[in-house]
Amino acid sequence: MSTHARPLAVWLAAASDADLERLFAGREVRPDPAWNDFFDAAESLLDPASIDRAVSSLPREEAAAIARVAAGQDAGSHRDRLLGLGLIDQNGALFAPVAEAISGRTPVTAPEAAEPTAASDDASARAAELAFATVARLADLLLAAREAPLALLATGMLAAGEKKRLTDIGIDAEDADDLRAIAADAALVRTQERRVLPTASTEDWLRLAFAERWARLATAFRAALPIGIRSIDGWLPPAEWRAAYPWDATWPAREQRLRRRALLLGLIADDGTEPTWSARLRHGQDADAEPLVRHVPAEVDRVFLQNDLTAIAPGPLRPDLDVRLRSMVERDSAQSSSYRFTAESITRGLVEGETEASLIEFLTALSLTGVPQPLAYLVSQTAQRHGLVRVWASEGGTIVTSSDAHLIETMSVDRSLRPLTLTAEDRMLTSRVGAETVYWALVDARYPATLVDDDGQAVSTRRAPAVDDGPTQSAPSYAALIARLREHQGPDADAAWLDRELEAAVRQRAMVVVEVGMPDGSSRELTLEASGLGGGRLRGRDRAADVERTLPVSSIRSARIVDASAEH
């Protein structure tokens, strides 16, 4: 048991609940550690592994400050921060385990400060083009997540199957995880049980113009940057990012990911220079997309509808129109301006709440050439067939009905629907499975199903309903832990520490030197091989006299465990 834990335990006991919350959060303590009192907390915080994690995560300036303390200097303006992390004591000195952890680490040097070079017109144009493409691809990712959640591996990366799905809609597999991270920073997706789901903010963002979309993404990216590369409200020049966490072995890879996301957002040009719109954000000002927009193509609000059931946009389609059109079409490979209508895509639009009338009205207003007869016929035929199968929630599960008896018979023997355990009953099917599950299984099997409410009205639904915009994981609460530590906090820290020393000595059958107060006021040191503690008495063999002694704990003024091999 480390004697260095005692002063830290005393400081922890005297700290406010708010200070303890900050310290535990800063040291990434779990909310439910097996700590009984502040001595347990202090010993855990001074454990070499815990110290290594804390020291490795220090930003450059704090790492430099703690290195100065190790050299006998003052921590300066970083003193309170280091004290609040439990790395230095109230006198500004390092705890011995911290000093040991720092010794031998790479010296902290300040990078050479230099303002980024302003990007040329050509470099700015390329950065703007990439930002425009990134925003479009991120919208594609959100629409894919809205259709079906994106699965993650245990590592937190997108699964190979999901990357293949995204590649099919024009997203480079190498960009997929970066796009997801950018979306997460902007609270457009959240992760639940290793599934990426769109949030309530997604729908609003999808309908924004490019400039507003980009501004929200860039502002959120800045807000999510780690403190080591922040400068008040902005960020440090990218040339200084690599040196931000000098003792963190994982930082170089993380820094490369952040730099790549900045590149995707057009905040860094491909030659490392800085576009004008990025300089504003770096200096802490509001995002201004106007200089960026001058380099990107203008959005259009009309398309050409063609007899071959395709639609061609003469430029980037206005986002709100694009999102609605995408609900009823298939994308032609990676061509963002080309769309194709199919019976399945029209059905998808109907599932999401469209009707035959609303589809024709929208397409008429959108088209530069009117609605071709083949497309009108496809919409009409699909709408007539849609809803032939109606799915109801019942008290015991689900009821499936249809005016087409042949469909009922077909579904009852469909092998792909066996997991639903559909049972034929009075010209309908029943299942104990939930209505939404039954509905989506029927849709996947290409039956013209509609989910309806108790009144028989169609209900619009999605496989991946939006989730709250809040963070994926809320900050841990340490209230219960702090309350437990306070509950075991005695009025006499010296007595509590003495009890821990004696208990540790007995547990280890260790040699312990005790200072015993004598009746005449003097004191005497005895070296015992501790063997028991109970009833307010310490038992042990006195090595010098070779006798068993029993000492009242109330008479013991201090105790320290010693190395048995050092005796004699």
C-alpha positions in Angstrom: 0.0 0.0 0.0 1.5 3.3 -1.1 2.1 6.0 1.5 1.7 8.5 -1.3 -2.0 7.8 -1.3 -2.5 9.4 2.1 -2.1 13.1 1.1 -4.2 12.5 -2.1 -6.9 10.8 -0.1 -7.0 13.7 2.4 -7.3 16.2 -0.6 -10.0 14.1 -2.2 -12.0 14.0 1.1 -11.8 17.8 1.4 -12.7 18.5 -2.3 -16.2 19.5 -3.3 -18.5 17.2 -5.1 -18.1 19.3 -8.3 -14.3 19.0 -8.0 -14.5 15.2 -7.6 -16.9 15.0 -10.6 -14.4 16.8 -12.8 -11.4 14.7 -11.5 -13.2 11.4 -12.0 -14.3 12.5 -15.5 -10.9 13.8 -16.4 -9.3 10.5 -15.3 -12.0 8.5 -17.1 -13.0 6.7 -13.9 -15.9 4.2 -14.3 -19.0 5.2 -12.3 -19.0 1.9 -10.3 -15.4 1.1 -9.2 -15.0 -1.1 -6.1 -13.9 1.7 -3.9 -15.0 1.9 -0.3 -13.4 5.1 0.8 -11.1 7.9 -0.3 -8.0 5.9 0.4 -9.2 3.3 -2.1 -9.8 6.1 -4.6 -6.4 7.6 -4.0 -4.6 4.3 -4.4 -6.4 3.6 -7.7 -5.7 7.0 -9.1 -2.0 6.6 -8.2 -1.9 3.1 -9.8 0.8 3.2 -12.6 -1.6 2.2 -15.3 -4.1 5.0 -14.3 -1.3 7.5 -14.2 0.1 6.5 -17.5 -3.4 7.0 -19.2 -3.7 10.4 -17.5 -0.3 11.6 -18.4 -0.5 10.3 -22.0 -3.7 12.2 -22.6 -2.2 15.6 -21.5 -2.2 18.3 -24.2 1.2 19.7 -25.1 1.1 22.7 -22.8 0.0 20.7 -19.8 2.6 18.0 -20.6 5.2 20.8 -20.7 3.9 22.2 -17.4 4.1 18.8 -15.6 7.6 18.3 -17.1 8.6 21.6 -15.5 7.3 20.5 -12.2 9.4 17.3 -12.5 12.4 19.5 -13.0 11.6 21.5 -9.8 9.9 24.4 -11.4 6.3 25.7 -11.1 3.4 24.6 -13.2 2.3 28.2 -13.7 -1.2 28.7 -15.1 -1.7 24.9 -15.4 -1.3 24.3 -11.7 -5.0 24.1 -11.0 -5.7 21.8 -13.9 -2.9 19.3 -12.8 -4.1 19.5 -9.2 -7.6 18.8 -10.4 -6.5 15.7 -12.2 -4.8 14.4 -9.0 -1.3 14.5 -10.6 0.3 17.1 -8.2 -0.3 17.8 -4.5 -1.5 21.0 -2.9 2.1 22.2 -2.7 2.5 21.9 -6.5 4.8 18.9 -6.2 4.4 15.6 -8.2 3.2 12.5 -6.4 6.1 10.0 -6.5 4.3 7.6 -8.8 3.6 10.5 -11.2 7.2 11.5 -11.2 8.2 8.0 -12.0 5.7 7.8 -14.9 7.1 11.0 -16.4 10.8 10.1 -16.1 12.2 9.1 -19.4 9.4 10.5 -21.5 10.2 12.4 -24.6 11.0 16.1 -23.8 8.1 18.4 -24.8 9.1 21.0 -27.4 6.9 23.7 -28.8 6.3 23.5 -32.6 7.4 26.4 -34.7 4.4 28.7 -35.0 3.5 29.7 -38.5 0.2 31.1 -39.9 -1.2 28.8 -42.7 -0.6 29.9 -46.2 -3.7 31.3 -48.0 -5.0 29.0 -50.7 -4.7 30.1 -54.3 -7.8 30.4 -56.4 -7.2 27.0 -58.0 -6.6 25.3 -54.6 -9.7 27.0 -53.2 -11.8 25.8 -56.1 -10.6 22.2 -55.6 -11.3 22.4 -51.9 -14.8 23.8 -52.6 -15.5 21.0 -55.1 -14.5 18.4 -52.6 -16.6 20.0 -49.9 -19.6 20.0 -52.2 -19.1 16.4 -53.0 -18.6 15.5 -49.3 -21.9 17.2 -48.4 -23.7 15.3 -51.1 -22.2 12.0 -50.2 -23.0 12.6 -46.5 -26.6 13.1 -47.5 -26.5 9.8 -49.3 -25.2 8.1 -46.2 -28.0 9.6 -44.1 -30.6 8.5 -46.5 -29.1 5.0 -46.5 -29.2 5.0 -42.7 -32.8 6.2 -42.7 -33.7 3.3 -45.0 -31.9 0.7 -42.7 -29.4 1.3 -39.8 -25.7 1.0 -40.6 -24.0 -1.8 -38.7 -20.7 -1.3 -36.9 -18.0 -3.7 -36.0 -16.7 -4.1 -32.4 -13.9 -1.7 -33.4 -16.5 1.0 -34.1 -15.8 0.9 -37.8 -18.5 0.3 -40.4 -19.0 -3.3 -41.3 -17.7 -4.5 -44.7 -21.3 -5.2 -45.8 -22.4 -1.7 -45.0 -19.4 -0.2 -46.9 -20.4 -2.3 -49.9 -24.0 -0.9 -49.6 -22.6 2.6 -49.5 -20.3 2.0 -52.4 -23.3 0.9 -54.5 -24.7 4.5 -54.0 -21.5 6.2 -54.9 -19.7 6.6 -51.6 -16.0 5.7 -51.6 -15.5 2.9 -49.0 -12.4 4.8 -47.7 -14.5 7.9 -46.9 -17.4 6.0 -45.3 -16.1 6.1 -41.7 -15.0 9.7 -42.0 -18.4 10.7 -43.3 -20.1 8.9 -40.4 -17.8 10.7 -37.9 -18.6 14.1 -39.5 -22.3 13.3 -39.3 -21.9 12.2 -35.7 -20.2 15.5 -34.8 -23.1 17.4 -36.2 -25.6 15.2 -34.2 -27.1 13.9 -37.5 -26.5 10.2 -36.4 -26.2 8.4 -33.2 -24.9 4.9 -32.4 -27.1 2.5 -30.4 -26.1 -1.1 -29.9 -23.6 -0.9 -32.7 -26.1 0.5 -35.1 -25.9 3.9 -36.7 -29.3 5.7 -36.7 -30.4 9.1 -38.1 -31.5 11.6 -35.5 -34.5 14.0 -35.5 -32.2 16.7 -36.9 -31.5 14.7 -40.0 -34.7 15.6 -41.8 -34.2 19.3 -41.4 -30.6 19.1 -42.4 -31.4 17.1 -45.6 -33.7 19.9 -46.8 -31.2 22.7 -46.3 -29.3 24.3 -49.2 -25.7 23.4 -49.7 -24.3 26.5 -47.9 -26.4 25.9 -44.8 -25.6 22.2 -44.8 -21.9 22.9 -45.0 -21.9 25.6 -42.4 -23.5 23.3 -39.9 -21.0 20.5 -40.6 -18.0 22.8 -40.4 -19.1 24.5 -37.2 -19.8 21.1 -35.6 -16.4 19.8 -36.7 -14.8 22.7 -35.0 -16.8 22.3 -31.8 -15.8 18.6 -31.6 -12.0 19.1 -32.0 -10.0 17.9 -29.0 -8.8 20.6 -26.6 -5.2 20.1 -27.6 -5.7 21.7 -31.0 -8.3 24.3 -30.0 -7.5 28.0 -29.6 -10.2 29.7 -27.6 -13.1 29.5 -30.1 -11.1 28.3 -33.1 -8.3 25.9 -33.8 -4.5 25.9 -34.0 -2.8 26.0 -37.4 -2.9 22.5 -38.8 0.9 22.5 -38.9 0.8 22.4 -35.1 -1.6 19.5 -34.7 0.9 16.7 -34.8 2.6 18.0 -31.6 -0.6 18.5 -29.7 -0.3 15.3 -27.6 3.4 14.5 -27.4 3.0 11.5 -25.0 -0.1 9.9 -26.6 1.0 7.0 -28.9 -2.5 7.0 -30.5 -2.5 10.7 -31.4 -0.7 10.6 -34.8 -3.3 8.2 -36.2 -6.1 10.3 -34.7 -4.6 13.5 -36.0 -4.5 12.0 -39.5 -8.2 11.2 -39.3 -9.1 14.7 -38.2 -6.9 16.2 -40.9 -8.6 14.0 -43.5 -12.1 15.2 -42.3 -10.9 18.8 -42.5 -9.8 18.1 -46.1 -13.2 16.5 -47.0 -15.0 19.6 -45.6 -12.8 21.9 -47.6 -11.2 23.4 -44.5 -7.7 22.4 -45.8 -6.8 22.5 -49.5 -5.2 19.5 -51.1 -1.8 21.3 -51.1 -2.1 22.1 -47.3 -3.0 25.7 -47.8 -6.0 27.5 -46.2 -9.1 28.7 -48.0 -10.6 32.0 -46.9 -13.8 30.4 -45.5 -11.6 28.1 -43.3 -9.6 31.1 -41.9 -12.8 32.5 -40.4 -13.6 29.3 -38.6 -10.0 28.9 -37.4 -10.1 32.4 -35.8 -13.4 31.6 -34.0 -15.8 33.5 -36.2 -19.1 32.2 -37.6 -19.0 30.1 -40.7 -19.5 32.0 -43.9 -20.1 29.8 -47.0 -20.4 32.6 -49.5 -16.8 32.5 -50.7 -17.1 28.7 -51.0 -20.4 28.8 -52.9 -18.9 30.9 -55.6 -16.8 27.8 -56.6 -19.6 25.2 -56.7 -22.3 24.7 -59.4 -25.7 26.4 -58.9 -28.6 24.2 -57.7 -31.6 23.6 -60.0 -35.2 23.0 -59.3 -36.3 21.1 -62.4 -35.6 17.8 -64.1 -36.2 16.1 -67.4 -38.6 13.2 -67.1 -38.1 10.7 -69.9 -40.1 7.9 -71.5 -37.6 5.3 -70.4 -38.7 5.9 -66.8 -35.6 8.0 -66.0 -35.1 11.5 -64.7 -32.1 13.7 -65.6 -31.3 16.8 -63.6 -29.4 19.5 -65.6 -27.4 20.3 -62.4 -27.4 19.6 -58.7 -31.0 19.3 -57.7 -32.2 21.5 -54.9 -31.8 19.4 -51.7 -35.4 19.5 -50.5 -36.6 18.4 -54.0 -33.8 15.8 -54.2 -34.7 14.2 -50.9 -38.4 13.9 -51.9 -37.5 12.6 -55.4 -35.1 10.1 -53.9 -38.0 8.6 -51.9 -39.6 7.3 -55.1 -36.6 6.5 -57.4 -33.5 4.4 -57.6 -30.2 6.2 -58.2 -28.4 5.3 -61.5 -25.1 4.0 -60.0 -23.0 6.9 -58.8 -24.5 9.5 -61.1 -26.0 12.0 -58.7 -28.0 13.7 -61.4 -29.6 10.6 -62.8 -32.6 8.8 -61.3 -34.7 5.8 -62.4 -38.4 4.9 -61.5 -39.3 1.3 -60.8 -42.4 -0.4 -59.3 -40.3 -1.0 -56.2 -39.2 2.6 -55.9 -42.7 3.9 -56.3 -43.9 1.5 -53.7 -41.2 2.8 -51.3 -42.6 6.3 -51.8 -46.1 5.1 -51.1 -44.8 3.3 -48.0 -43.4 6.7 -46.8 -46.8 8.4 -47.1 -47.1 9.4 -50.7 -50.3 8.8 -52.7 -51.0 8.5 -56.4 -52.3 12.1 -56.5 -49.3 13.5 -54.5 -46.8 11.7 -56.7 -48.3 13.0 -59.9 -48.6 16.5 -58.5 -45.0 16.6 -57.4 -43.6 15.1 -60.6 -45.7 17.6 -62.7 -44.3 20.6 -60.8 -40.8 19.2 -61.0 -40.6 18.2 -64.7 -39.5 20.5 -67.5 -41.2 18.2 -70.0 -44.4 17.1 -68.2 -45.1 13.5 -66.9 -44.5 10.9 -69.7 -47.3 8.4 -70.2 -45.2 5.4 -69.2 -44.3 7.0 -65.9 -47.9 8.0 -65.2 -49.1 4.4 -65.9 -46.4 3.0 -63.6 -47.5 5.3 -60.8 -51.2 4.4 -61.3 -50.6 0.7 -61.5 -48.3 0.6 -58.5 -50.7 2.8 -56.4 -53.7 0.5 -57.2 -51.8 -2.6 -56.2 -50.3 -1.0 -53.1 -52.4 -1.6 -50.0 -53.9 -4.9 -51.2 -52.4 -6.4 -48.1 -53.3 -4.6 -44.9 -51.4 -5.2 -41.6 -53.1 -4.4 -38.3 -51.9 -4.5 -34.7 -54.1 -6.7 -32.6 -54.2 -7.4 -28.9 -52.5 -10.8 -29.4 -50.1 -9.7 -32.1 -50.9 -9.0 -35.7 -53.7 -9.5 -38.3 -53.0 -9.5 -42.0 -56.0 -9.0 -44.4 -56.5 -8.7 -48.1 -59.4 -8.5 -50.6 -57.4 -10.9 -52.7 -57.9 -14.4 -51.4 -55.1 -15.7 -53.6 -52.6 -13.4 -51.9 -53.8 -14.6 -48.5 -53.2 -18.2 -49.6 -49.8 -17.4 -51.1 -48.6 -15.7 -48.0 -49.7 -18.5 -45.8 -47.4 -21.0 -47.6 -44.5 -18.6 -48.4 -41.4 -20.2 -46.9 -39.6 -16.8 -46.5 -42.4 -15.8 -44.1 -42.2 -18.9 -41.9 -40.5 -17.0 -39.0 -43.7 -15.0 -38.7 -45.7 -18.1 -38.0 -48.7 -16.8 -40.0 -51.8 -18.8 -39.3 -54.8 -18.8 -41.7 -58.0 -18.0 -39.8 -61.4 -16.8 -41.3 -60.0 -15.4 -44.6 -57.1 -13.6 -42.9 -53.7 -14.4 -41.3 -52.7 -13.9 -37.7 -49.3 -13.8 -36.1 -48.0 -13.3 -32.6 -45.1 -11.2 -34.0 -45.4 -7.4 -33.8 -47.2 -5.5 -36.6 -44.2 -3.5 -37.8 -42.0 -6.7 -38.0 -44.7 -8.5 -40.0 -45.2 -5.4 -42.2 -41.5 -5.1 -43.1 -41.2 -8.8 -43.7 -44.0 -8.6 -46.2 -42.5 -5.6 -47.9 -39.1 -7.4 -48.2 -41.0 -10.3 -49.7 -42.5 -7.8 -52.2 -46.1 -8.1 -51.1 -48.1 -4.9 -51.6 -48.5 -4.4 -47.8 -49.7 -1.3 -45.9 -49.5 -0.8 -42.2 -52.8 0.6 -40.9 -54.0 1.9 -37.5 -57.1 0.8 -35.6 -59.3 3.0 -37.8 -57.9 1.4 -41.0 -55.9 4.5 -42.0 -52.5 4.0 -43.6 -49.6 4.6 -41.3 -46.2 5.9 -42.6 -43.2 4.2 -41.1 -39.5 3.7 -41.6 -37.2 0.9 -40.7 -34.8 3.3 -38.9 -37.0 5.8 -37.0 -35.2 9.0 -36.0 -33.6 9.0 -32.5 -33.0 11.9 -30.2 -30.3 14.4 -31.1 -28.4 14.0 -27.8 -25.0 12.5 -27.5 -24.5 8.8 -28.1 -23.3 8.3 -24.5 -24.3 10.6 -21.8 -21.6 11.7 -19.4 -21.3 9.3 -16.5 -22.8 10.4 -13.2 -20.5 10.0 -10.2 -23.1 11.1 -7.6 -23.6 7.5 -6.2 -19.9 6.9 -6.1 -19.2 10.2 -4.3 -22.1 9.6 -1.8 -20.6 6.1 -1.0 -17.1 7.6 -0.4 -18.6 10.4 1.8 -20.5 7.8 3.7 -17.3 6.0 4.7 -15.5 9.3 5.4 -14.5 9.4 9.1 -13.8 12.5 11.1 -10.2 11.4 11.9 -8.1 10.9 8.7 -5.0 9.9 10.7 -6.9 7.1 12.5 -8.4 5.9 9.3 -5.0 5.7 7.6 -3.5 3.9 10.6 -6.3 1.3 10.4 -5.6 0.8 6.7 -1.8 0.3 7.4 -2.5 -2.2 10.1 -5.1 -4.1 8.1 -2.6 -4.2 5.1 0.2 -5.5 7.3 -2.0 -8.3 8.7 -3.3 -9.2 5.3 0.2 -9.5 4.0 1.6 -11.1 7.2 4.2 -8.3 6.8 6.7 -6.8 9.1 5.4 -3.5 10.6 7.2 -0.9 12.7 4.7 0.6 15.2 5.3 3.6 17.4 3.6 2.9 20.7 2.7 5.6 23.3 3.8 4.6 26.8 2.0 5.5 30.1 4.7 8.0 31.0 4.2 10.0 27.7 7.2 8.6 26.0 7.0 6.4 22.9 8.7 3.2 21.8 9.1 1.5 18.5 8.4 -2.2 18.1 8.9 -4.3 15.0 6.2 -7.0 14.7 5.2 -9.7 12.3 1.6 -8.8 12.2 -0.7 -11.8 12.6 -4.1 -10.4 13.6 -6.3 -7.4 14.1 -9.6 -7.4 16.0 -11.3 -6.1 19.1 -9.3 -2.9 18.9 -6.0 -4.8 19.3 -3.1 -5.7 17.1 -1.4 -9.1 17.5 2.0 -10.0 16.2 5.4 -11.6 17.0 8.1 -9.2 18.3 11.1 -10.3 16.4 13.6 -8.7 18.8 12.2 -10.3 22.0 10.8 -13.4 20.2 7.5 -13.1 22.0 3.9 -12.7 20.9 2.5 -9.2 21.7 -1.0 -7.8 21.8 -1.2 -4.0 21.5 -4.2 -1.7 21.9 -4.7 0.1 18.7 -5.5 3.2 20.7 -1.9 3.2 21.9 -0.3 3.0 18.5 0.6 6.4 17.2 1.9 5.4 13.7 2.8 2.3 11.7 4.8 1.6 8.6 5.3 -1.6 6.7 8.9 -2.5 6.2 10.8 -5.0 4.0 11.4 -8.1 6.1 14.7 -8.7 4.3 15.9 -5.3 5.4 15.5 -6.2 9.1 18.7 -6.9 10.9 
